[in-house]
Amino acid sequence: MHKIVLATGNAGKLREFQQMLGSADVDFVTQRSLGVSDADETGLSFVENAILKARHAAAVTGLPALADDSGLEVDALLGQPGIYSARYAGPGATDAHNNAKLLDALREVPEAQRTARFQCCIAFLRHAADPMPFVCHGTWEGRILFAAAGENGFGYDPLFFVPTHGCASAQLEPAVKNSLSHRGQALRQLLLHWDTLRGSLR
């Protein structure tokens, strides 16, 4: 059986990967369960940080690794919070802090100019020295609401309006969200190549 480390401690992400990519010959484990610390996210793009996280997890564990890096880009803020989405309001910021800062930054911005998108990059490395990481990307277009709505999801979901469904991401059922979201898109791209990638493992 191939053991693959996920460069995350997030149980929800572990379930997503297991549901979409799990099989009889693959066992996904989180880096937290193996005692691996978080990588320093020193990249300037989602792609760079996804690769950094996967390479760090592979180097510490000696296992193949998967990592994702995702966040929110707001056009009126020149792409912010971007790669700093999780810590937009500072180190250790909560979702509530980040959402409050975003609403404040957009206080004077009219609805037509509140366009935004979620981005997700997933990187797979066969080993720590892999010179050709496999990278998938997903984008989810929307705009930022003037107030939070909905109880589902996490992060900026209560502020992210989904035009195709006329509601906030946090108002969508989980299965619907996964069919639309940036991470769902990237995971489906990865799934198309998963048999080949899995077959390349030693």
Biotite code that builds the C-alpha atoms (Angstrom):
import biotite.structure as struc

atoms = struc.array([
    struc.Atom([0.000, 0.000, 0.000], chain_id="A", res_id=1, res_name="MET", atom_name="CA", element="C"),
    struc.Atom([1.218, 3.496, -0.865], chain_id="A", res_id=2, res_name="HIS", atom_name="CA", element="C"),
    struc.Atom([1.127, 5.945, 2.027], chain_id="A", res_id=3, res_name="LYS", atom_name="CA", element="C"),
    struc.Atom([0.768, 9.582, 0.959], chain_id="A", res_id=4, res_name="ILE", atom_name="CA", element="C"),
    struc.Atom([1.103, 12.504, 3.344], chain_id="A", res_id=5, res_name="VAL", atom_name="CA", element="C"),
    struc.Atom([-1.234, 15.479, 3.092], chain_id="A", res_id=6, res_name="LEU", atom_name="CA", element="C"),
    struc.Atom([0.526, 18.718, 4.002], chain_id="A", res_id=7, res_name="ALA", atom_name="CA", element="C"),
    struc.Atom([-2.303, 19.761, 6.305], chain_id="A", res_id=8, res_name="THR", atom_name="CA", element="C"),
    struc.Atom([-3.773, 19.064, 9.692], chain_id="A", res_id=9, res_name="GLY", atom_name="CA", element="C"),
    struc.Atom([-7.284, 19.794, 8.450], chain_id="A", res_id=10, res_name="ASN", atom_name="CA", element="C"),
    struc.Atom([-9.559, 16.781, 8.957], chain_id="A", res_id=11, res_name="ALA", atom_name="CA", element="C"),
    struc.Atom([-12.054, 18.129, 6.418], chain_id="A", res_id=12, res_name="GLY", atom_name="CA", element="C"),
    struc.Atom([-9.422, 18.221, 3.696], chain_id="A", res_id=13, res_name="LYS", atom_name="CA", element="C"),
    struc.Atom([-8.349, 14.689, 4.608], chain_id="A", res_id=14, res_name="LEU", atom_name="CA", element="C"),
    struc.Atom([-11.939, 13.485, 4.107], chain_id="A", res_id=15, res_name="ARG", atom_name="CA", element="C"),
    struc.Atom([-12.182, 15.277, 0.739], chain_id="A", res_id=16, res_name="GLU", atom_name="CA", element="C"),
    struc.Atom([-8.996, 13.694, -0.558], chain_id="A", res_id=17, res_name="PHE", atom_name="CA", element="C"),
    struc.Atom([-9.941, 10.245, 0.744], chain_id="A", res_id=18, res_name="GLN", atom_name="CA", element="C"),
    struc.Atom([-13.391, 10.447, -0.848], chain_id="A", res_id=19, res_name="GLN", atom_name="CA", element="C"),
    struc.Atom([-12.110, 11.499, -4.272], chain_id="A", res_id=20, res_name="MET", atom_name="CA", element="C"),
    struc.Atom([-8.719, 9.798, -4.482], chain_id="A", res_id=21, res_name="LEU", atom_name="CA", element="C"),
    struc.Atom([-8.758, 6.963, -1.982], chain_id="A", res_id=22, res_name="GLY", atom_name="CA", element="C"),
    struc.Atom([-8.412, 3.369, -3.162], chain_id="A", res_id=23, res_name="SER", atom_name="CA", element="C"),
    struc.Atom([-7.368, -0.030, -1.900], chain_id="A", res_id=24, res_name="ALA", atom_name="CA", element="C"),
    struc.Atom([-3.681, 0.717, -2.466], chain_id="A", res_id=25, res_name="ASP", atom_name="CA", element="C"),
    struc.Atom([-3.490, 4.290, -1.107], chain_id="A", res_id=26, res_name="VAL", atom_name="CA", element="C"),
    struc.Atom([-3.523, 5.430, 2.510], chain_id="A", res_id=27, res_name="ASP", atom_name="CA", element="C"),
    struc.Atom([-3.692, 9.202, 3.128], chain_id="A", res_id=28, res_name="PHE", atom_name="CA", element="C"),
    struc.Atom([-2.336, 10.577, 6.387], chain_id="A", res_id=29, res_name="VAL", atom_name="CA", element="C"),
    struc.Atom([-2.047, 14.174, 7.547], chain_id="A", res_id=30, res_name="THR", atom_name="CA", element="C"),
    struc.Atom([1.334, 15.659, 8.319], chain_id="A", res_id=31, res_name="GLN", atom_name="CA", element="C"),
    struc.Atom([0.052, 16.611, 11.777], chain_id="A", res_id=32, res_name="ARG", atom_name="CA", element="C"),
    struc.Atom([-0.603, 12.945, 12.590], chain_id="A", res_id=33, res_name="SER", atom_name="CA", element="C"),
    struc.Atom([3.057, 12.278, 11.731], chain_id="A", res_id=34, res_name="LEU", atom_name="CA", element="C"),
    struc.Atom([4.341, 15.147, 13.878], chain_id="A", res_id=35, res_name="GLY", atom_name="CA", element="C"),
    struc.Atom([5.369, 17.325, 10.933], chain_id="A", res_id=36, res_name="VAL", atom_name="CA", element="C"),
    struc.Atom([5.353, 21.088, 11.533], chain_id="A", res_id=37, res_name="SER", atom_name="CA", element="C"),
    struc.Atom([3.888, 23.546, 9.038], chain_id="A", res_id=38, res_name="ASP", atom_name="CA", element="C"),
    struc.Atom([6.191, 24.707, 6.267], chain_id="A", res_id=39, res_name="ALA", atom_name="CA", element="C"),
    struc.Atom([7.276, 28.333, 5.996], chain_id="A", res_id=40, res_name="ASP", atom_name="CA", element="C"),
    struc.Atom([5.053, 29.743, 3.242], chain_id="A", res_id=41, res_name="GLU", atom_name="CA", element="C"),
    struc.Atom([7.623, 32.058, 1.685], chain_id="A", res_id=42, res_name="THR", atom_name="CA", element="C"),
    struc.Atom([6.331, 31.829, -1.895], chain_id="A", res_id=43, res_name="GLY", atom_name="CA", element="C"),
    struc.Atom([4.686, 34.729, -3.680], chain_id="A", res_id=44, res_name="LEU", atom_name="CA", element="C"),
    struc.Atom([1.995, 32.666, -5.398], chain_id="A", res_id=45, res_name="SER", atom_name="CA", element="C"),
    struc.Atom([-0.443, 29.861, -4.627], chain_id="A", res_id=46, res_name="PHE", atom_name="CA", element="C"),
    struc.Atom([1.600, 27.537, -6.851], chain_id="A", res_id=47, res_name="VAL", atom_name="CA", element="C"),
    struc.Atom([4.857, 28.249, -5.047], chain_id="A", res_id=48, res_name="GLU", atom_name="CA", element="C"),
    struc.Atom([3.344, 27.766, -1.607], chain_id="A", res_id=49, res_name="ASN", atom_name="CA", element="C"),
    struc.Atom([1.596, 24.514, -2.544], chain_id="A", res_id=50, res_name="ALA", atom_name="CA", element="C"),
    struc.Atom([4.904, 23.106, -3.797], chain_id="A", res_id=51, res_name="ILE", atom_name="CA", element="C"),
    struc.Atom([6.788, 24.389, -0.726], chain_id="A", res_id=52, res_name="LEU", atom_name="CA", element="C"),
    struc.Atom([4.301, 22.690, 1.592], chain_id="A", res_id=53, res_name="LYS", atom_name="CA", element="C"),
    struc.Atom([4.352, 19.394, -0.305], chain_id="A", res_id=54, res_name="ALA", atom_name="CA", element="C"),
    struc.Atom([8.154, 19.360, -0.566], chain_id="A", res_id=55, res_name="ARG", atom_name="CA", element="C"),
    struc.Atom([8.513, 20.050, 3.163], chain_id="A", res_id=56, res_name="HIS", atom_name="CA", element="C"),
    struc.Atom([6.137, 17.224, 4.094], chain_id="A", res_id=57, res_name="ALA", atom_name="CA", element="C"),
    struc.Atom([7.894, 14.814, 1.721], chain_id="A", res_id=58, res_name="ALA", atom_name="CA", element="C"),
    struc.Atom([11.341, 15.779, 3.024], chain_id="A", res_id=59, res_name="ALA", atom_name="CA", element="C"),
    struc.Atom([10.425, 15.213, 6.669], chain_id="A", res_id=60, res_name="VAL", atom_name="CA", element="C"),
    struc.Atom([8.466, 11.985, 6.183], chain_id="A", res_id=61, res_name="THR", atom_name="CA", element="C"),
    struc.Atom([10.166, 10.385, 3.178], chain_id="A", res_id=62, res_name="GLY", atom_name="CA", element="C"),
    struc.Atom([6.706, 9.873, 1.659], chain_id="A", res_id=63, res_name="LEU", atom_name="CA", element="C"),
    struc.Atom([4.987, 11.181, -1.482], chain_id="A", res_id=64, res_name="PRO", atom_name="CA", element="C"),
    struc.Atom([3.083, 14.334, -0.601], chain_id="A", res_id=65, res_name="ALA", atom_name="CA", element="C"),
    struc.Atom([0.014, 16.331, -1.605], chain_id="A", res_id=66, res_name="LEU", atom_name="CA", element="C"),
    struc.Atom([-0.574, 19.941, -0.636], chain_id="A", res_id=67, res_name="ALA", atom_name="CA", element="C"),
    struc.Atom([-2.993, 22.653, -1.557], chain_id="A", res_id=68, res_name="ASP", atom_name="CA", element="C"),
    struc.Atom([-2.777, 26.400, -1.228], chain_id="A", res_id=69, res_name="ASP", atom_name="CA", element="C"),
    struc.Atom([-5.866, 28.465, -1.676], chain_id="A", res_id=70, res_name="SER", atom_name="CA", element="C"),
    struc.Atom([-7.288, 31.891, -1.007], chain_id="A", res_id=71, res_name="GLY", atom_name="CA", element="C"),
    struc.Atom([-9.448, 34.787, -2.077], chain_id="A", res_id=72, res_name="LEU", atom_name="CA", element="C"),
    struc.Atom([-8.549, 37.462, -4.646], chain_id="A", res_id=73, res_name="GLU", atom_name="CA", element="C"),
    struc.Atom([-10.544, 40.712, -4.614], chain_id="A", res_id=74, res_name="VAL", atom_name="CA", element="C"),
    struc.Atom([-10.172, 42.893, -7.699], chain_id="A", res_id=75, res_name="ASP", atom_name="CA", element="C"),
    struc.Atom([-10.834, 46.197, -5.910], chain_id="A", res_id=76, res_name="ALA", atom_name="CA", element="C"),
    struc.Atom([-7.979, 45.326, -3.523], chain_id="A", res_id=77, res_name="LEU", atom_name="CA", element="C"),
    struc.Atom([-5.539, 44.460, -6.331], chain_id="A", res_id=78, res_name="LEU", atom_name="CA", element="C"),
    struc.Atom([-5.790, 40.749, -5.572], chain_id="A", res_id=79, res_name="GLY", atom_name="CA", element="C"),
    struc.Atom([-5.646, 40.931, -1.796], chain_id="A", res_id=80, res_name="GLN", atom_name="CA", element="C"),
    struc.Atom([-5.869, 39.065, 0.499], chain_id="A", res_id=81, res_name="PRO", atom_name="CA", element="C"),
    struc.Atom([-4.515, 36.455, -1.959], chain_id="A", res_id=82, res_name="GLY", atom_name="CA", element="C"),
    struc.Atom([-1.870, 34.142, -0.537], chain_id="A", res_id=83, res_name="ILE", atom_name="CA", element="C"),
    struc.Atom([-2.304, 35.856, 2.839], chain_id="A", res_id=84, res_name="TYR", atom_name="CA", element="C"),
    struc.Atom([-6.026, 35.008, 3.046], chain_id="A", res_id=85, res_name="SER", atom_name="CA", element="C"),
    struc.Atom([-5.741, 32.878, 6.186], chain_id="A", res_id=86, res_name="ALA", atom_name="CA", element="C"),
    struc.Atom([-3.753, 35.551, 8.024], chain_id="A", res_id=87, res_name="ARG", atom_name="CA", element="C"),
    struc.Atom([-5.213, 38.676, 6.413], chain_id="A", res_id=88, res_name="TYR", atom_name="CA", element="C"),
    struc.Atom([-5.988, 40.287, 9.795], chain_id="A", res_id=89, res_name="ALA", atom_name="CA", element="C"),
    struc.Atom([-2.634, 39.207, 11.253], chain_id="A", res_id=90, res_name="GLY", atom_name="CA", element="C"),
    struc.Atom([-0.959, 36.081, 12.682], chain_id="A", res_id=91, res_name="PRO", atom_name="CA", element="C"),
    struc.Atom([-3.459, 33.840, 14.417], chain_id="A", res_id=92, res_name="GLY", atom_name="CA", element="C"),
    struc.Atom([-6.422, 35.695, 12.895], chain_id="A", res_id=93, res_name="ALA", atom_name="CA", element="C"),
    struc.Atom([-9.813, 33.996, 13.104], chain_id="A", res_id=94, res_name="THR", atom_name="CA", element="C"),
    struc.Atom([-12.287, 33.787, 10.225], chain_id="A", res_id=95, res_name="ASP", atom_name="CA", element="C"),
    struc.Atom([-14.322, 36.493, 11.948], chain_id="A", res_id=96, res_name="ALA", atom_name="CA", element="C"),
    struc.Atom([-11.310, 38.823, 12.125], chain_id="A", res_id=97, res_name="HIS", atom_name="CA", element="C"),
    struc.Atom([-10.453, 38.270, 8.467], chain_id="A", res_id=98, res_name="ASN", atom_name="CA", element="C"),
    struc.Atom([-14.036, 38.806, 7.342], chain_id="A", res_id=99, res_name="ASN", atom_name="CA", element="C"),
    struc.Atom([-14.334, 41.999, 9.384], chain_id="A", res_id=100, res_name="ALA", atom_name="CA", element="C"),
    struc.Atom([-11.136, 43.392, 7.864], chain_id="A", res_id=101, res_name="LYS", atom_name="CA", element="C"),
    struc.Atom([-12.322, 42.551, 4.353], chain_id="A", res_id=102, res_name="LEU", atom_name="CA", element="C"),
    struc.Atom([-15.691, 44.243, 4.863], chain_id="A", res_id=103, res_name="LEU", atom_name="CA", element="C"),
    struc.Atom([-13.949, 47.313, 6.254], chain_id="A", res_id=104, res_name="ASP", atom_name="CA", element="C"),
    struc.Atom([-11.533, 47.472, 3.305], chain_id="A", res_id=105, res_name="ALA", atom_name="CA", element="C"),
    struc.Atom([-14.487, 47.342, 0.877], chain_id="A", res_id=106, res_name="LEU", atom_name="CA", element="C"),
    struc.Atom([-16.762, 49.671, 2.849], chain_id="A", res_id=107, res_name="ARG", atom_name="CA", element="C"),
    struc.Atom([-16.901, 52.337, 0.100], chain_id="A", res_id=108, res_name="GLU", atom_name="CA", element="C"),
    struc.Atom([-16.751, 49.936, -2.881], chain_id="A", res_id=109, res_name="VAL", atom_name="CA", element="C"),
    struc.Atom([-20.043, 49.611, -4.848], chain_id="A", res_id=110, res_name="PRO", atom_name="CA", element="C"),
    struc.Atom([-21.540, 46.230, -5.691], chain_id="A", res_id=111, res_name="GLU", atom_name="CA", element="C"),
    struc.Atom([-20.434, 46.221, -9.348], chain_id="A", res_id=112, res_name="ALA", atom_name="CA", element="C"),
    struc.Atom([-16.797, 46.610, -8.303], chain_id="A", res_id=113, res_name="GLN", atom_name="CA", element="C"),
    struc.Atom([-16.773, 43.905, -5.621], chain_id="A", res_id=114, res_name="ARG", atom_name="CA", element="C"),
    struc.Atom([-15.773, 41.102, -8.021], chain_id="A", res_id=115, res_name="THR", atom_name="CA", element="C"),
    struc.Atom([-13.620, 38.368, -6.536], chain_id="A", res_id=116, res_name="ALA", atom_name="CA", element="C"),
    struc.Atom([-12.585, 34.767, -6.944], chain_id="A", res_id=117, res_name="ARG", atom_name="CA", element="C"),
    struc.Atom([-11.347, 31.851, -4.909], chain_id="A", res_id=118, res_name="PHE", atom_name="CA", element="C"),
    struc.Atom([-8.157, 30.199, -6.194], chain_id="A", res_id=119, res_name="GLN", atom_name="CA", element="C"),
    struc.Atom([-6.798, 26.751, -5.350], chain_id="A", res_id=120, res_name="CYS", atom_name="CA", element="C"),
    struc.Atom([-3.578, 25.039, -6.397], chain_id="A", res_id=121, res_name="CYS", atom_name="CA", element="C"),
    struc.Atom([-2.859, 21.406, -5.526], chain_id="A", res_id=122, res_name="ILE", atom_name="CA", element="C"),
    struc.Atom([0.673, 20.040, -5.844], chain_id="A", res_id=123, res_name="ALA", atom_name="CA", element="C"),
    struc.Atom([1.693, 16.370, -5.826], chain_id="A", res_id=124, res_name="PHE", atom_name="CA", element="C"),
    struc.Atom([5.328, 15.321, -5.322], chain_id="A", res_id=125, res_name="LEU", atom_name="CA", element="C"),
    struc.Atom([6.475, 11.722, -5.677], chain_id="A", res_id=126, res_name="ARG", atom_name="CA", element="C"),
    struc.Atom([9.413, 12.467, -3.335], chain_id="A", res_id=127, res_name="HIS", atom_name="CA", element="C"),
    struc.Atom([11.127, 15.480, -1.768], chain_id="A", res_id=128, res_name="ALA", atom_name="CA", element="C"),
    struc.Atom([13.522, 15.965, -4.701], chain_id="A", res_id=129, res_name="ALA", atom_name="CA", element="C"),
    struc.Atom([10.840, 15.588, -7.392], chain_id="A", res_id=130, res_name="ASP", atom_name="CA", element="C"),
    struc.Atom([11.908, 17.993, -10.178], chain_id="A", res_id=131, res_name="PRO", atom_name="CA", element="C"),
    struc.Atom([8.471, 18.001, -11.813], chain_id="A", res_id=132, res_name="MET", atom_name="CA", element="C"),
    struc.Atom([5.634, 18.441, -9.303], chain_id="A", res_id=133, res_name="PRO", atom_name="CA", element="C"),
    struc.Atom([2.183, 17.794, -10.723], chain_id="A", res_id=134, res_name="PHE", atom_name="CA", element="C"),
    struc.Atom([0.047, 20.914, -10.216], chain_id="A", res_id=135, res_name="VAL", atom_name="CA", element="C"),
    struc.Atom([-3.720, 21.392, -10.627], chain_id="A", res_id=136, res_name="CYS", atom_name="CA", element="C"),
    struc.Atom([-5.620, 24.644, -10.415], chain_id="A", res_id=137, res_name="HIS", atom_name="CA", element="C"),
    struc.Atom([-9.227, 25.689, -9.816], chain_id="A", res_id=138, res_name="GLY", atom_name="CA", element="C"),
    struc.Atom([-10.921, 29.114, -9.898], chain_id="A", res_id=139, res_name="THR", atom_name="CA", element="C"),
    struc.Atom([-14.362, 30.085, -8.565], chain_id="A", res_id=140, res_name="TRP", atom_name="CA", element="C"),
    struc.Atom([-15.750, 33.475, -9.630], chain_id="A", res_id=141, res_name="GLU", atom_name="CA", element="C"),
    struc.Atom([-18.093, 35.588, -7.505], chain_id="A", res_id=142, res_name="GLY", atom_name="CA", element="C"),
    struc.Atom([-18.268, 38.853, -5.622], chain_id="A", res_id=143, res_name="ARG", atom_name="CA", element="C"),
    struc.Atom([-18.101, 40.097, -2.047], chain_id="A", res_id=144, res_name="ILE", atom_name="CA", element="C"),
    struc.Atom([-21.317, 40.781, -0.143], chain_id="A", res_id=145, res_name="LEU", atom_name="CA", element="C"),
    struc.Atom([-21.891, 43.765, 2.153], chain_id="A", res_id=146, res_name="PHE", atom_name="CA", element="C"),
    struc.Atom([-22.693, 41.481, 5.111], chain_id="A", res_id=147, res_name="ALA", atom_name="CA", element="C"),
    struc.Atom([-22.173, 37.833, 6.019], chain_id="A", res_id=148, res_name="ALA", atom_name="CA", element="C"),
    struc.Atom([-24.847, 35.259, 5.119], chain_id="A", res_id=149, res_name="ALA", atom_name="CA", element="C"),
    struc.Atom([-25.188, 31.535, 5.808], chain_id="A", res_id=150, res_name="GLY", atom_name="CA", element="C"),
    struc.Atom([-23.863, 29.056, 8.350], chain_id="A", res_id=151, res_name="GLU", atom_name="CA", element="C"),
    struc.Atom([-22.083, 26.477, 6.173], chain_id="A", res_id=152, res_name="ASN", atom_name="CA", element="C"),
    struc.Atom([-18.470, 26.463, 5.083], chain_id="A", res_id=153, res_name="GLY", atom_name="CA", element="C"),
    struc.Atom([-15.609, 28.385, 6.631], chain_id="A", res_id=154, res_name="PHE", atom_name="CA", element="C"),
    struc.Atom([-13.232, 31.254, 5.924], chain_id="A", res_id=155, res_name="GLY", atom_name="CA", element="C"),
    struc.Atom([-14.707, 33.824, 3.563], chain_id="A", res_id=156, res_name="TYR", atom_name="CA", element="C"),
    struc.Atom([-17.662, 31.636, 2.527], chain_id="A", res_id=157, res_name="ASP", atom_name="CA", element="C"),
    struc.Atom([-20.257, 33.856, 4.285], chain_id="A", res_id=158, res_name="PRO", atom_name="CA", element="C"),
    struc.Atom([-19.082, 36.887, 2.262], chain_id="A", res_id=159, res_name="LEU", atom_name="CA", element="C"),
    struc.Atom([-18.635, 35.177, -1.127], chain_id="A", res_id=160, res_name="PHE", atom_name="CA", element="C"),
    struc.Atom([-21.699, 35.590, -3.345], chain_id="A", res_id=161, res_name="PHE", atom_name="CA", element="C"),
    struc.Atom([-22.181, 32.872, -5.983], chain_id="A", res_id=162, res_name="VAL", atom_name="CA", element="C"),
    struc.Atom([-23.950, 34.456, -9.003], chain_id="A", res_id=163, res_name="PRO", atom_name="CA", element="C"),
    struc.Atom([-24.977, 31.126, -10.520], chain_id="A", res_id=164, res_name="THR", atom_name="CA", element="C"),
    struc.Atom([-26.940, 30.210, -7.390], chain_id="A", res_id=165, res_name="HIS", atom_name="CA", element="C"),
    struc.Atom([-27.925, 33.649, -6.077], chain_id="A", res_id=166, res_name="GLY", atom_name="CA", element="C"),
    struc.Atom([-26.590, 33.136, -2.560], chain_id="A", res_id=167, res_name="CYS", atom_name="CA", element="C"),
    struc.Atom([-23.460, 33.106, -0.436], chain_id="A", res_id=168, res_name="ALA", atom_name="CA", element="C"),
    struc.Atom([-21.138, 30.119, -0.537], chain_id="A", res_id=169, res_name="SER", atom_name="CA", element="C"),
    struc.Atom([-22.009, 29.548, 3.134], chain_id="A", res_id=170, res_name="ALA", atom_name="CA", element="C"),
    struc.Atom([-25.668, 29.079, 2.144], chain_id="A", res_id=171, res_name="GLN", atom_name="CA", element="C"),
    struc.Atom([-24.925, 26.203, -0.236], chain_id="A", res_id=172, res_name="LEU", atom_name="CA", element="C"),
    struc.Atom([-25.279, 22.565, 0.732], chain_id="A", res_id=173, res_name="GLU", atom_name="CA", element="C"),
    struc.Atom([-21.798, 20.968, 1.040], chain_id="A", res_id=174, res_name="PRO", atom_name="CA", element="C"),
    struc.Atom([-22.305, 18.696, -1.973], chain_id="A", res_id=175, res_name="ALA", atom_name="CA", element="C"),
    struc.Atom([-23.345, 21.648, -4.138], chain_id="A", res_id=176, res_name="VAL", atom_name="CA", element="C"),
    struc.Atom([-20.418, 23.726, -2.932], chain_id="A", res_id=177, res_name="LYS", atom_name="CA", element="C"),
    struc.Atom([-17.962, 20.908, -3.698], chain_id="A", res_id=178, res_name="ASN", atom_name="CA", element="C"),
    struc.Atom([-19.347, 20.638, -7.235], chain_id="A", res_id=179, res_name="SER", atom_name="CA", element="C"),
    struc.Atom([-18.637, 24.334, -7.839], chain_id="A", res_id=180, res_name="LEU", atom_name="CA", element="C"),
    struc.Atom([-15.702, 25.278, -5.677], chain_id="A", res_id=181, res_name="SER", atom_name="CA", element="C"),
    struc.Atom([-12.113, 26.027, -6.565], chain_id="A", res_id=182, res_name="HIS", atom_name="CA", element="C"),
    struc.Atom([-10.867, 23.043, -4.533], chain_id="A", res_id=183, res_name="ARG", atom_name="CA", element="C"),
    struc.Atom([-13.444, 20.738, -6.091], chain_id="A", res_id=184, res_name="GLY", atom_name="CA", element="C"),
    struc.Atom([-12.315, 21.807, -9.559], chain_id="A", res_id=185, res_name="GLN", atom_name="CA", element="C"),
    struc.Atom([-8.644, 21.225, -8.742], chain_id="A", res_id=186, res_name="ALA", atom_name="CA", element="C"),
    struc.Atom([-9.390, 17.837, -7.169], chain_id="A", res_id=187, res_name="LEU", atom_name="CA", element="C"),
    struc.Atom([-11.311, 16.719, -10.247], chain_id="A", res_id=188, res_name="ARG", atom_name="CA", element="C"),
    struc.Atom([-8.350, 17.697, -12.445], chain_id="A", res_id=189, res_name="GLN", atom_name="CA", element="C"),
    struc.Atom([-6.076, 15.652, -10.191], chain_id="A", res_id=190, res_name="LEU", atom_name="CA", element="C"),
    struc.Atom([-8.483, 12.723, -10.327], chain_id="A", res_id=191, res_name="LEU", atom_name="CA", element="C"),
    struc.Atom([-8.191, 12.590, -14.127], chain_id="A", res_id=192, res_name="LEU", atom_name="CA", element="C"),
    struc.Atom([-4.462, 11.867, -13.788], chain_id="A", res_id=193, res_name="HIS", atom_name="CA", element="C"),
    struc.Atom([-4.482, 10.026, -10.476], chain_id="A", res_id=194, res_name="TRP", atom_name="CA", element="C"),
    struc.Atom([-4.077, 6.489, -11.798], chain_id="A", res_id=195, res_name="ASP", atom_name="CA", element="C"),
    struc.Atom([-0.975, 7.513, -13.745], chain_id="A", res_id=196, res_name="THR", atom_name="CA", element="C"),
    struc.Atom([0.495, 9.440, -10.829], chain_id="A", res_id=197, res_name="LEU", atom_name="CA", element="C"),
    struc.Atom([-0.185, 6.636, -8.395], chain_id="A", res_id=198, res_name="ARG", atom_name="CA", element="C"),
    struc.Atom([1.387, 4.156, -10.785], chain_id="A", res_id=199, res_name="GLY", atom_name="CA", element="C"),
    struc.Atom([4.606, 6.209, -10.822], chain_id="A", res_id=200, res_name="SER", atom_name="CA", element="C"),
    struc.Atom([5.194, 5.642, -7.106], chain_id="A", res_id=201, res_name="LEU", atom_name="CA", element="C"),
    struc.Atom([7.816, 3.149, -6.023], chain_id="A", res_id=202, res_name="ARG", atom_name="CA", element="C"),
])
